[in-house]
Every structure is written in structure tokens, then in C-alpha cells.
Amino acid sequence: MLKLFIVYYKYQVAGEKKPGPVRQYRVYANSLEEARRLAGQQANYPNVEVLRVEARQSG
């Protein structure tokens, strides 16, 4: 059964000195390891830094 995980990240716009605010998105995965792997794949874009991944209760 898939579980809900929240990924917290920062994104820096090209040309700006500081990264933007901490943002979050949801990912559904079977385990924390899988959620981290998926977050790493999503963070493969330039200027994205994954800060942490947390498990949440859905519902």
C-alpha cells in the first residue's frame, strides 16, 4: 500500500543570489527509501536542493 511522504526543497532561480523559500510536494511511495529515491529523481533539475523527506499519515 502506498504511503504519503512530504518532500521539502528549495529552488534557486538562475541569476538570483539566494534560493527561494522552502517548498513542499507530496509523493506516494511504498517506503521512505523509495520516497527519497523519487525525490532525488525529481531534484535532478538544476538549482533544486532536497532538504528532507517526511512520512505523513494520509486521510
C-alpha positions in Angstrom: 0.0 0.0 0.0 1.3 3.4 -0.9 2.1 5.9 1.9 2.2 9.7 1.7 5.5 11.4 2.0 6.2 15.2 2.0 9.4 16.4 0.2 10.8 19.7 1.3 13.0 21.5 -1.1 14.5 24.9 -2.2 14.8 26.1 -5.7 17.2 28.9 -6.8 16.2 30.9 -9.9 19.2 31.4 -12.2 20.8 34.8 -11.7 19.5 35.3 -8.2 21.9 35.3 -5.2 19.7 33.4 -2.7 17.4 30.4 -3.1 13.7 30.9 -2.8 11.6 29.8 0.1 11.3 26.2 1.3 8.6 24.5 -0.7 7.0 21.1 -0.5 5.3 18.5 -2.6 3.6 15.2 -2.0 4.9 11.8 -3.2 3.3 8.4 -2.7 5.7 5.5 -2.2 5.9 2.1 -0.5 8.8 3.1 1.8 10.9 6.0 2.9 13.8 4.8 0.8 11.6 4.7 -2.3 10.3 8.2 -1.5 13.9 9.5 -1.1 14.8 7.9 -4.4 11.9 9.5 -6.2 12.7 12.9 -4.6 16.3 12.6 -5.9 15.0 11.9 -9.4 12.8 15.0 -9.2 15.6 17.1 -7.8 17.8 16.2 -10.8 16.9 19.6 -12.2 19.5 22.4 -11.9 19.3 24.6 -8.7 17.0 22.2 -6.7 18.1 21.1 -3.3 16.1 18.5 -1.4 16.1 19.3 2.3 14.2 16.4 3.8 11.6 13.8 3.2 9.0 13.1 5.9 6.3 10.4 6.2 2.8 11.6 6.8 -0.5 9.9 7.7 -2.9 10.2 4.8 -6.5 10.8 5.4 
